[in-house]
Structures are given as structure tokens and as C-alpha cells.
Amino acid sequence: MKRSKVLQLQPDYNVKSHDFADLAEQIVRALPREHYEITAAFLRGRPGPGEPVSKADHSVYFEFSDKSLKGMRLRAMWALYKFCRKEQFDVVICNRFKPVNMMLQLNRWLKIPLCVGISHGFGEYDRFYRRSQAKRLIDKHWRFVGVSPAVKQYLLDCQCGFTVANTYAITNAIDIEQAEALQLPRQQAREKLGLDQDARMIGALGRLVPIKGHRFLLQAFAALKDKYPNAQLAIIGAGREESRLREQIGQLGLDGRAHLLGFQENALQYVRAFDIWTMPSLAEGLGLALLEGMSGHLPVIASNVPAMLPLIEGAGGLAVKPSDVATLTAALDEYLALSDDALRAKGEQAFRYLQQNHDIEVFRQEYLDLIDSGLRQARKEHP
């Protein structure tokens, strides 16, 4: 039997050496090779020497410049059109807005039987012209996936071609077994990060950008630093806010108590260095870092944004208002006041929730079902 040809299109090369949370690679794993021949394509970037490549059958790197992917994108569109026409794909899976938008326009002529567009967050269709374009171009070939029920609802609320019949929620997941195997024991993780072995350690992981809310976390911690002299805070990540956050640490009197650890390769290996996991983001599509904290058996504190609230509540964690220092301070206070045993019990509760609701096998099966059923329907309509 001839294998169906699948193109998975991504905006940037970003294949990880460990794919526990690389959801594009997990989709590749979901499709049986005896039925599907998969090509991974990246609009920008390519791996350097020794860097990982996709587990797909083929990898293609268009290496478009940033400039060529702005505006009308005519040269990039023509190159993508010629490639797809030559390869005659049966399925194209588009990750994030730009690939979805390009294929919405091109599939008017390509007529690929099944196109799947994956939305990772909110705001992609806030602009009127984007909604009107989507309404004009979405047809029976298309299925759409939100990475959480909240993102699915955002798409439906746009009222521009996303319907209950063509739009799904497939919740992000991680390979829990692989994640746990990567994690260093507590003492070793703290040694490698240069953290105090005896401190009650609050942790956060994320880019140092305003939307991640780290400045509010620092303010909340500062309000408790005298009440809990054994507590410390550490943030893994790099970004444009680093110098501002360092300045804030000095102003709040947190030198030696709050640590910016910078970018760390395979940051998940360090998750067990912490006692409490925080995610004070102002907005998220579905915060994978929250699931990563749960995989380390840690209790969680996170913003009650729509995509994360069901996760926090399910995990028995503490939900706080975004950018609200008072509620974040109260949540930190509640967990810091617990005994070690009580805090560990909260972490085990979060881990059980993760196992039951965000297992990677369920994620893979839902994508396989979506693609199998979409292809069957397309072939029924065009035998």
C-alpha cells in the first residue's frame, strides 16, 4: 500500500536533542511509518554541525530571510508552492500562524486533501484583515487545533471560519518517562547551578521578557524575604529583560537571595533543584514549563490565565492574578509556610495530575486520529 505523504511545516528550525516537549517531533512519532512518509520543513534556519535533526523521513530547510517572510512574501510563497506541487503531499501540518497563513493562500491552487493548522496562543486573529482573510480562505480541506481548550475557544470566538466541526483542542503534553529520566537528583542539580543545598528554593523557567511576569515574582518574593530567611528564588532563562531584572534584584535587597541563572541547555534536567515551581506569566497559550515543573514532582503556583487555570486547579496548585503582586505574595507565603512533607505531598499531587491528563501517548493518538479521519473523509469526497 502506498504511504500517504505528510509535510509538517514550521516557521523556524528548533529541533531539540531531547523531544520530551518538542511537540512537532511528537507528531512525527505519532504517524506510523508503514502508512505515512513524513517531511519536516522549516521556513527559517538550519542545523549546524552536530545539531539534532528531525526524526521525519526527510528534512527541508528553505532558509528564507526575515525580510522575505514579511508583507506579500511572494518569493517565499512561490518557492513553497513549487515544492508542494512537485511533492504532491496528501497532508500538510502547519505549526503557528505564518505557515498556516501561507498554506491557506496556496491551497486554493494546490488542493492538498488535508491541511491542519495548529494555533499555540491567543491574538493571532485579532486583526480584522486576518479574520476576513481566514473567513475567505478556510474550506473543507482544513482542520484546526488549539493547544488547549482555551485556545480552541479563542479560535471559535473569532467567528471567521473556525467552527465546532473543523476546530479541535489537543492539549499539549510531555513525554513524562523521558522527562523524569533526564532530571538530575536534587543535590546534583543544585551543585551544577551553584545553588545553596539547604535553602527552600523557589524556581521559574522562561525567557526573560515582560510577558513572563518575572518582575512581579521578584516583588512578591521581596515582601517575604525577612519572614522566610531560608528561602531563595532562581530563574532559568535569558532575554532582553535581564539587565532590568538584575537592577530590580539590587533595588529590592535580594542580592544573594534571588538568582538569574541564564540560559541552560536542557533546562529540564535541573527541575528537581527546586521545592516550589512558579509561572507568573501575563499570557500563555499553554505553558509547557508548567507541565515540566509537574514532571519534577513540584507544587505549582501560576497565573490564572485561561489556558493555564484548568491545569493549576487540576494539579491542586495555587492560581494567582497576572501582575498582581498581592495574590502572588499570598501564594508564595502559603507554600513557604508548609513543612517539607506537606510541600512534597503537593508536588506528588501535581505529578499524578500530569500522568492522568497530559500523557504523550494520548497526544499522539489524538493527532493520529485527526489525520486518519481527515484523510478518510477527503478521499470519500474525492475518490
MARKOL-205260 format. One record per residue (C-alpha): chain; x, y, z. Coordinates in steps of 0.05 Angstrom, whole numbers, plus 32768, in hexadecimal, padded with zeros to 4 digits. Layout:
residues N
   unit     c1     c2     c3
      A      X      Y      Z
...
This chain:
residues 383
   unit     c1     c2     c3
      A   8000   8000   8000
      A   801A   8045   7FED
      A   802C   8071   8028
      A   8009   80B3   8031
      A   8038   80EE   802A
      A   8039   811F   8064
      A   805A   8163   8068
      A   8064   8182   80AC
      A   8074   81CB   80A3
      A   8094   81F5   80DA
      A   80A9   823E   80DC
      A   80EE   8231   80F9
      A   8121   81F8   8100
      A   811D   81E7   814B
      A   8125   819C   8150
      A   813C   8188   8196
      A   816C   8151   81A8
      A   8137   8137   81D8
      A   80F0   8138   81BE
      A   80CA   8130   81FF
      A   80A8   8173   81F3
      A   80B6   817D   81A8
      A   806E   8174   8191
      A   807D   8178   8147
      A   80AC   813C   8150
      A   8077   8119   8179
      A   8047   8120   813E
      A   807B   80FF   8112
      A   807E   80C6   8145
      A   8032   80C1   8144
      A   802E   80AE   80FA
      A   803F   8065   80EA
      A   8076   8060   80B6
      A   8053   8027   8092
      A   801A   8057   8081
      A   803B   809C   807F
      A   8079   80BA   805E
      A   808A   80FA   8084
      A   80B1   8137   806E
      A   80C4   816B   80A2
      A   80CD   81B0   8083
      A   80E6   81F0   80A4
      A   80DB   8236   8087
      A   8118   8253   80AC
      A   8159   8237   80C5
      A   817C   81F5   80BF
      A   81A5   81C9   80EF
      A   81EE   81D6   80F9
      A   8222   819E   80FC
      A   820F   816B   8131
      A   81CB   818B   813F
      A   818E   815D   8140
      A   8161   8151   8104
      A   8118   813C   8100
      A   8106   80F2   8104
      A   80DB   80FC   80C6
      A   80EE   80D6   8087
      A   8106   8116   8066
      A   811A   815B   807E
      A   8118   819A   8053
      A   8134   81DE   8066
      A   811B   8218   803C
      A   8147   824A   8060
      A   811B   8285   804F
      A   8132   82C8   806A
      A   8107   82EE   809C
      A   80FA   8322   8066
      A   80E1   82EF   8034
      A   80AD   82D7   8066
      A   808E   831C   8070
      A   805A   833F   8048
      A   8042   831B   8009
      A   807A   82E6   8010
      A   8076   82DA   7FC4
      A   80BA   82B8   7FBC
      A   80B0   828B   7FF9
      A   8069   827B   7FE3
      A   8080   8268   7F9D
      A   80B8   823B   7FB8
      A   8088   8219   7FE8
      A   8054   8210   7FB1
      A   8086   81F0   7F81
      A   809F   81C1   7FB7
      A   8059   81AA   7FCC
      A   8042   81A2   7F84
      A   807F   8177   7F74
      A   8078   814B   7FB2
      A   802C   8142   7FAD
      A   801F   813E   7FF8
      A   7FDF   811E   8013
      A   7FE4   8143   8056
      A   8004   8183   806D
      A   800A   8194   80B7
      A   8018   81DE   80C4
      A   8035   81F3   8106
      A   8025   823B   811B
      A   8008   8275   80F6
      A   8038   8283   80BD
      A   8038   823C   809F
      A   7FED   8238   80A8
      A   7FE3   827B   8085
      A   8011   8269   804B
      A   7FF0   8226   803F
      A   7FAA   8243   8045
      A   7FBB   826E   8008
      A   7FE2   8238   7FE1
      A   7FAF   8200   7FEA
      A   7F7E   8224   7FBF
      A   7FA9   820A   7F86
      A   7FCD   81CE   7FA5
      A   7F8D   81AC   7FBE
      A   7FB3   8182   7FF1
      A   7F7C   8153   800C
      A   7F88   8161   8056
      A   7FA7   819E   8076
      A   7FAF   81A4   80C2
      A   7FBD   81E8   80E1
      A   7FD7   81E9   8129
      A   7FCD   8228   8154
      A   7FFA   822E   8191
      A   7FDD   826C   81B0
      A   7FAE   82A7   81AF
      A   7FAD   82E6   8184
      A   7FBF   82C8   8140
      A   7F7C   82DC   8122
      A   7F6F   831C   8149
      A   7F7C   8347   810C
      A   7F3F   8351   80E0
      A   7F63   8343   809E
      A   7F7D   8300   80B9
      A   7F37   82EC   80CD
      A   7F19   8300   808A
      A   7F51   82DB   8065
      A   7F45   829C   808E
      A   7EFA   829F   8083
      A   7F06   82A4   8038
      A   7F3A   826C   8034
      A   7F26   8237   8066
      A   7F04   81FE   8041
      A   7EF4   81B4   8049
      A   7F3E   81A1   8042
      A   7F4F   81C1   8085
      A   7F4F   81AA   80CE
      A   7F68   81D6   8107
      A   7F86   81C4   814A
      A   7F8C   81EF   8188
      A   7FC1   81D7   81B9
      A   7F90   81DF   81F2
      A   7F44   81E5   81F9
      A   7F4E   8230   8205
      A   7F73   8239   81C3
      A   7F3D   8210   819F
      A   7F08   823E   81BD
      A   7F30   827B   81A7
      A   7F2E   8261   815F
      A   7EE3   8253   8162
      A   7ED6   8298   817F
      A   7EF9   82B9   8144
      A   7EBD   82A4   8118
      A   7EE7   82A2   80D9
      A   7EE2   825B   80C0
      A   7EF5   8234   80FE
      A   7EBA   8208   8110
      A   7EAA   81D0   8141
      A   7EAE   81A1   8105
      A   7EF5   81B5   80EF
      A   7F16   81CC   8130
      A   7F33   81A0   8167
      A   7F58   81A5   81A8
      A   7F93   8176   81AF
      A   7FB3   8188   81F0
      A   7FFE   818F   81F2
      A   8022   8156   8215
      A   8067   813E   8227
      A   8089   80FB   8225
      A   8089   80F1   8271
      A   80B5   80B4   8271
      A   80EB   80D6   8247
      A   80E5   8116   8271
      A   80EF   80F1   82B2
      A   812B   80CB   8296
      A   814C   810E   8284
      A   8144   812D   82C9
      A   8181   8130   82F6
      A   8179   811F   8340
      A   816D   815C   836D
      A   81B3   8161   8389
      A   81D6   8159   8346
      A   81A7   818B   8324
      A   81B5   81BF   8359
      A   8200   81B3   8355
      A   8200   81BE   830A
      A   81D7   81FE   8310
      A   8200   8218   834B
      A   81C4   821A   837A
      A   81C2   8213   83C5
      A   81B5   81CB   83D9
      A   818E   81DD   8417
      A   8161   8215   83FD
      A   8116   8210   83F0
      A   811C   821E   83A5
      A   80E6   8240   837A
      A   80F2   8234   8330
      A   80DA   8250   82ED
      A   80EC   8240   82A5
      A   80E0   826D   826A
      A   80FB   82A2   823D
      A   810C   82E4   8260
      A   80D7   830D   823C
      A   80A0   8338   825B
      A   8067   8308   824B
      A   8085   82D3   8278
      A   8078   82FF   82B5
      A   80BA   82F4   82D9
      A   80BB   833B   82F5
      A   807C   832D   831C
      A   8099   82EC   8337
      A   80D6   8313   8351
      A   80A9   8346   8373
      A   807F   830F   8394
      A   80BE   82EB   83AC
      A   80DB   832B   83C7
      A   809C   8334   83F2
      A   80AC   82F1   8414
      A   80F8   82F1   8417
      A   80FB   8304   8461
      A   80C3   82D5   8475
      A   80E6   829A   8454
      A   8131   82A6   8459
      A   813F   825F   843F
      A   8119   826A   83FE
      A   813A   827B   83BC
      A   8122   8287   8375
      A   8143   8271   8334
      A   812D   827E   82EC
      A   8148   8255   82B1
      A   8146   827B   826F
      A   8164   82B3   8246
      A   8147   82EF   8223
      A   8144   833A   821B
      A   812A   8347   8261
      A   8168   832A   8283
      A   818B   836C   8294
      A   8149   838A   82AD
      A   813B   834E   82D9
      A   8182   8350   82F5
      A   8178   8399   8306
      A   8136   8388   8327
      A   8157   8352   8351
      A   8188   8386   836C
      A   8151   83B9   837A
      A   8127   8386   83A0
      A   8161   8370   83CB
      A   8161   832A   83AD
      A   81AB   8323   839E
      A   81C0   82DC   83B1
      A   8176   82C8   83B8
      A   815D   82CD   8370
      A   8186   82AF   8338
      A   8182   82B7   82EC
      A   81A0   8277   82D2
      A   81A0   8289   8288
      A   8191   8259   824F
      A   819E   8210   8261
      A   81A3   81D9   822D
      A   816E   81A4   823B
      A   8153   81CE   8275
      A   8123   8197   8289
      A   815D   8170   82A8
      A   8160   81A3   82E0
      A   8116   81A3   82F3
      A   8122   817A   8333
      A   8150   81B1   834D
      A   8110   81D5   8362
      A   80DB   81CC   8398
      A   80A5   81F9   837A
      A   8098   8206   8330
      A   807D   8249   8319
      A   8062   8264   82D8
      A   804B   82AD   82E0
      A   803E   82B9   8295
      A   800F   82F0   827E
      A   7FF8   82C3   8244
      A   8004   827D   822A
      A   7FE9   824F   81F4
      A   7FF8   8213   8220
      A   8035   821A   824B
      A   8060   81DC   8240
      A   808E   81F4   8278
      A   8054   81E8   82A7
      A   8050   819F   8291
      A   809C   8199   8297
      A   8098   81AF   82E0
      A   8062   817B   82EE
      A   808E   8146   82CE
      A   80C1   8155   8304
      A   808D   8146   833A
      A   8089   8190   834E
      A   804E   81B8   8369
      A   803B   81F0   8339
      A   8027   8239   833E
      A   8012   825A   82FD
      A   7FE8   8291   82DF
      A   7F9F   8282   82D5
      A   7F9F   8293   828A
      A   7F6B   826A   8264
      A   7F9C   8237   8247
      A   7FBC   8227   828A
      A   7F84   822C   82BD
      A   7F68   81E6   82B0
      A   7FAF   81C9   82B7
      A   7FBD   81ED   82F8
      A   7F7A   81D9   8317
      A   7F81   8191   82FE
      A   7FC7   818C   831C
      A   7FB0   81A8   835F
      A   7FDD   81E4   8356
      A   7FD1   822E   8366
      A   7FB6   825C   8331
      A   7FC6   82A7   8335
      A   7FB0   82E4   830F
      A   7FE3   82F9   82D9
      A   800E   8335   82EE
      A   7FEC   8335   8333
      A   8025   8337   8366
      A   7FF6   832F   83A1
      A   7FD7   82EC   838B
      A   801B   82D2   8375
      A   8039   82E5   83B9
      A   7FFF   82C1   83DC
      A   800A   8282   83B2
      A   8055   8281   83C0
      A   8047   828C   8409
      A   8016   8251   840B
      A   8049   8220   83EE
      A   8086   823B   8413
      A   8060   8231   8454
      A   8056   81E6   8446
      A   8082   81B0   8463
      A   80B0   818A   8434
      A   8082   814E   8436
      A   8044   8177   8427
      A   8067   819A   83ED
      A   807E   8157   83D1
      A   8036   813D   83D5
      A   801F   8179   83AC
      A   8054   8168   8378
      A   803E   811F   8374
      A   7FF6   8137   8369
      A   800E   8162   832E
      A   8034   8127   8312
      A   7FF8   80F9   8315
      A   7FCE   812D   82F1
      A   8004   8132   82BA
      A   8004   80E6   82B1
      A   7FB8   80E3   82AB
      A   7FAD   811F   827D
      A   7FEB   8130   8255
      A   8009   80EE   8241
      A   802C   80EF   81FE
      A   800B   80AF   81E6
      A   7FC7   80D1   81E8
      A   7FE3   810C   81C2
      A   8000   80E0   818B
      A   7FC0   80B7   8185
      A   7F95   80F6   817E
      A   7FC0   8110   8145
      A   7FC0   80CC   8123
      A   7F74   80C8   8128
      A   7F6C   810F   810D
      A   7F98   8101   80D1
      A   7F7D   80BB   80C3
      A   7F35   80D3   80C5
      A   7F43   8113   809E
      A   7F64   80EB   8066
      A   7F2B   80B8   8064
      A   7EF9   80F0   805E
      A   7F21   8113   8027
      A   7F27   80D2   7FFF
      A   7EDD   80C4   8006
      A   7ECE   8108   7FE9
      A   7F02   8101   7FB2
      A   7F0E   80B7   7FA5
